[in-house]
Amino acid sequence: MPEFHHWVVPPSSSARHHGGMTTSSPAVEVRDLRKSYRGVEALTGLDFDIAHGETFALLGPNGAGKSTTIEILEGYRDRSSGTVSVLGVDPQHGGLDWKARLGIVLQSSGEQGAATVREQLTHFAGFYPNPRDVDEVIASVGLEDKASSLIRKLSGGQRRRVDVALGIIGRPELLFLDEPTTGFDPEARRQFWTLIEQLKKEGTTILLTTHYLDEAAQLSDRAGIVADGRLVEIGPIDTIGGAEARIPIVRWTRDGKVHEERTETPGAFVSKLVTHGEPERLEVVRPSLEDIYLELVAAHQPTASSEPIISGKA
Amino acid sequence: MTAVTASTPSVATPGRIIRVGFSRIRYEFLTFFRQGDAVLFTFLFPLILLTIFSVAFSSSNFFGKDAAGHAVTAATYYLPGMLAAGVLLSGLQNLAVDIAGEKSDGTLKRLAGTPLSVASYFIGKIGRALVVGILQAALLILAAKVAFGVPLPTDPAKWLTFAWVFLLGVTTCAILGIGLSALPRSGKSATAVIVPIVLILQFISGVYLAFTNLPTWLQNVASVFPLKWLAQGMRSVFLPSTLEAAEAGGSWNLTGVAIVLAIWLVVGVILARLTFRWIRKDS
């Protein structure tokens, strides 16, 4: 996907992200990452890299370990073992100059919001050595009309846009987005996607978690699926789950019964099918990322994978 | 191109930390006055109490006499106590409750993810306590003078005493407030944990009740804490010298005021350094 954007003239700020020595090592490097809380293992050995300029989506059900992973990378939590490098720094020892290179959008919080949108962004911009223009950022999240409103007077989705704005105000090299579009209306989501595409063009590395699989498919170059504290799948969006998971499904109804057939040659199959008469409700479905994701997660449910089925047990 | 990254100015220089600290003061001050409840219970509370005491005891004459033989009014008698209480509220109570709230509502977690230094954050909090405290004291003194006819000192030396007692008092209380903010387990319980401490201190430290009327053991307990000394320092400024004999030890003992407040300042700095965290890791 990003190849299509090469014709866009990158802003000068992207120079530091491309070329030079920083690109020789990945922006994020995770090896055998483990985390346990009072003896309970939340993460049981994660390995992945995120390249400079890449958008990587971390997917998985609630409680699978996504937020634990992202919070370890952000420096909010300490790992139990393994090695982690974020922009060449161990997050457990990341200083202020390291934080100045990050942008963090946490899951939503319930702050007082006693400042206006513009006051809040102007104030936070002052923390960073090379911030973006406040009004441009307000415009990029579509809050021009609300710039002078107190944050506490905004709707949930509007407050979330302020969170995103605060995440990018410092012109981050690496942006963490933990479920950024929760509470967005469809228009705000599209606007957010445009913003992310813009940030990608500028060379920003992005780590995204989301429950919207269409969003992950739209925005990210690669995805990792976390289930039960492990990375069960990782790869470019269009190869996740392997070729088999993408085999089209032909679905039709005959005599009130739904039939399904997975085949590489749906056209040939359908033409054979019609020789027996016109099938009702015929459709050829290519599994979406969501279908593949749900199958993968179902296959790695903690109870299904670690315990044999015991009959009679609730 | 790595040189670009390397030449990005560091955010951890002392000049920058102080500059951002001052921008925090402005931000803190602005947002403080948009929180109605905090304004009422910390900012205006001493003024409300001064009014109540002045009116309730307006015909009482048991507060002593000045050098010219005039009876000391209730308003005159309570002004120093209310000034001391204001310093305690704007410094200790407000900051402890405020920071505990910021810890639980996610404000501190957000700040922790930015290059804001803890020092800048502290400058913002202490600076806000100072600015709010100055406004509060000015309002109290003005109301005492205009509404209740309290005679104000004319000797510049008295105002100098007021200045250092006030500044040392606010700073000490603010830093103790930062330290105490670790005590409540949640923002919701913060008021319930902090207010009783502050209230008891006020009752045993000569803010509401004449200090020397308390039993000796209670006076000794109160003398350990800063508020007793803060109130004593304020009385030395606003009460006539004829009342000095009624103080514990028969003296304003300003040296004692300076020493005890300074000790608590150091205790507060150590406490704040040991207990303050942006977030509780792994909570």
Chai-1 contact restraints between the chains, C-beta under 6 A:
chainA,res_idxA,chainB,res_idxB,connection_type,confidence,min_distance_angstrom,max_distance_angstrom,comment,restraint_id
A,A15,B,M1,contact,1.0,0.0,6.0,A-B,restraint_1
A,R16,B,M1,contact,1.0,0.0,6.0,A-B,restraint_2
A,R16,B,V4,contact,1.0,0.0,6.0,A-B,restraint_3
A,R16,B,T5,contact,1.0,0.0,6.0,A-B,restraint_4
A,G19,B,M1,contact,1.0,0.0,6.0,A-B,restraint_5
A,G20,B,M1,contact,1.0,0.0,6.0,A-B,restraint_6
A,G20,B,T2,contact,1.0,0.0,6.0,A-B,restraint_7
A,M21,B,T2,contact,1.0,0.0,6.0,A-B,restraint_8
A,T22,B,T2,contact,1.0,0.0,6.0,A-B,restraint_9
A,R77,B,K281,contact,1.0,0.0,6.0,A-B,restraint_10
A,D78,B,K281,contact,1.0,0.0,6.0,A-B,restraint_11
A,L96,B,V11,contact,1.0,0.0,6.0,A-B,restraint_12
A,L96,B,A12,contact,1.0,0.0,6.0,A-B,restraint_13
A,L96,B,P115,contact,1.0,0.0,6.0,A-B,restraint_14
A,L96,B,S117,contact,1.0,0.0,6.0,A-B,restraint_15
A,D97,B,S10,contact,1.0,0.0,6.0,A-B,restraint_16
A,D97,B,V11,contact,1.0,0.0,6.0,A-B,restraint_17
A,K99,B,P115,contact,1.0,0.0,6.0,A-B,restraint_18
A,A100,B,V11,contact,1.0,0.0,6.0,A-B,restraint_19
A,A100,B,P115,contact,1.0,0.0,6.0,A-B,restraint_20
A,I104,B,G113,contact,1.0,0.0,6.0,A-B,restraint_21
A,S109,B,G106,contact,1.0,0.0,6.0,A-B,restraint_22
A,G110,B,D105,contact,1.0,0.0,6.0,A-B,restraint_23
A,E111,B,D105,contact,1.0,0.0,6.0,A-B,restraint_24
A,E111,B,G106,contact,1.0,0.0,6.0,A-B,restraint_25
A,E111,B,T107,contact,1.0,0.0,6.0,A-B,restraint_26
A,A114,B,T31,contact,1.0,0.0,6.0,A-B,restraint_27
A,A114,B,R34,contact,1.0,0.0,6.0,A-B,restraint_28
A,A115,B,T31,contact,1.0,0.0,6.0,A-B,restraint_29
A,H123,B,Y27,contact,1.0,0.0,6.0,A-B,restraint_30
A,G126,B,V20,contact,1.0,0.0,6.0,A-B,restraint_31
A,G126,B,S23,contact,1.0,0.0,6.0,A-B,restraint_32
A,F127,B,T114,contact,1.0,0.0,6.0,A-B,restraint_33
A,F127,B,P115,contact,1.0,0.0,6.0,A-B,restraint_34
A,F127,B,L116,contact,1.0,0.0,6.0,A-B,restraint_35
A,P129,B,T8,contact,1.0,0.0,6.0,A-B,restraint_36
A,P129,B,P9,contact,1.0,0.0,6.0,A-B,restraint_37
A,P129,B,V11,contact,1.0,0.0,6.0,A-B,restraint_38
